[in-house]
């Protein structure tokens, strides 16, 4: 499958003194993901806000005809590999529904929203 977009909120901050406000933790997460090999068919896009401020850092996975997921409470220091694993699993589906037990732990426990596919 292809056409998957991994959005990363670049304005997310964390109430964590190691990051402060500059650079933002979301920007750091985006930079770290961009340094990695993305799963086949997955495009990485930084966005200014995903409106998940109380659950930052946040990302969203979406593709035409598939469920969209928003995940939060992510840490640029420890979650990059799990985000990429989850994106690969999502990309391998036709509908965006990865069986719960096959999702990375952060995708099972840190989901902010699940949005149905847009009808044509």
WOZIFEN-V521137 format. One record per residue. N is the residue number from 1. RES is the residue in one small letter. PHI is phi in degrees with one decimal (none if undefined). D_FIRST is the distance of its C-alpha to the first C-alpha in Angstrom with 1 decimal. Layout:
N:RES:PHI:D_FIRST
N:RES:PHI:D_FIRST
//
This chain:
1:x:none:0.0
2:x:-144.2:3.8
3:x:82.2:7.1
4:x:-86.6:8.1
5:x:-116.4:11.9
6:x:-105.2:14.2
7:x:-87.8:17.6
8:x:-126.0:20.7
9:x:-72.4:24.1
10:x:-87.5:26.4
11:x:-99.6:29.5
12:x:-59.5:29.3
13:x:-120.8:32.4
14:x:-127.5:33.5
15:x:-81.6:36.9
16:x:-139.1:37.2
17:x:-62.2:40.0
18:x:-70.5:38.1
19:x:-103.4:35.9
20:x:60.2:38.3
21:x:-103.5:37.2
22:x:-140.5:36.7
23:x:-75.0:34.1
24:x:-66.1:32.2
25:x:-60.4:30.2
26:x:-63.4:27.0
27:x:-65.6:27.5
28:x:-62.8:28.0
29:x:-60.1:24.8
30:x:-60.0:22.9
31:x:-62.0:24.8
32:x:-66.8:24.2
33:x:-65.5:20.4
34:x:-70.0:20.6
35:x:-82.7:22.6
36:x:-100.0:19.9
37:x:-74.1:17.0
38:x:-76.8:13.9
39:x:-59.0:10.8
40:x:-57.4:8.5
41:x:82.8:6.7
42:x:-109.4:9.3
43:x:-105.8:12.4
44:x:-99.2:15.7
45:x:-134.5:18.1
46:x:-83.8:21.6
47:x:-129.5:23.3
48:x:-73.6:26.9
49:x:-164.5:26.8
50:x:-107.9:24.6
51:x:56.1:27.9
52:x:-118.1:27.6
53:x:-55.9:30.7
54:x:-76.6:32.2
55:x:-125.8:29.2
56:x:-74.3:28.5
57:x:-71.2:26.7
58:x:-132.5:23.7
59:x:-137.5:20.0
60:x:-136.1:17.4
61:x:-114.9:13.7
62:x:-150.9:12.3
63:x:-163.0:9.7
64:x:-56.4:10.8
65:x:75.8:11.5
66:x:-120.9:11.0
67:x:-61.9:14.0
68:x:-105.8:15.1
69:x:-124.0:16.9
70:x:-117.7:19.8
71:x:-122.2:21.3
72:x:-135.5:24.7
73:x:61.0:27.6
74:x:-93.6:25.6
75:x:-120.7:27.6
76:x:-61.1:26.8
77:x:-82.4:28.9
78:x:-131.2:27.2
79:x:-107.4:23.7
80:x:-58.3:21.6
81:x:-61.3:20.4
82:x:-68.3:19.6
83:x:-63.3:17.7
84:x:-66.0:15.5
85:x:-63.4:15.1
86:x:-63.5:14.3
87:x:-65.1:11.7
88:x:-64.2:10.0
89:x:-66.0:10.4
90:x:-62.3:9.3
91:x:-61.2:5.9
92:x:-77.9:5.8
93:x:-97.3:7.0
94:x:-88.9:7.0
95:x:-122.2:10.0
96:x:85.5:10.3
97:x:-94.9:13.1
98:x:-87.3:13.4
99:x:-51.6:16.6
100:x:-51.2:19.5
101:x:-69.1:20.9
102:x:-93.3:17.6
103:x:-80.8:17.4
104:x:-58.2:19.4
105:x:-53.7:22.9
106:x:-64.8:22.8
107:x:-79.6:19.9
108:x:-80.8:22.0
109:x:-102.3:25.3
110:x:-121.4:24.6
111:x:-75.3:22.6
112:x:-98.2:24.3
113:x:-156.1:22.5
114:x:-128.4:19.8
115:x:-116.5:19.3
116:x:-66.9:18.1
117:x:-62.0:15.7
118:x:-73.0:17.8
119:x:-76.8:19.0
120:x:-75.2:19.0
//
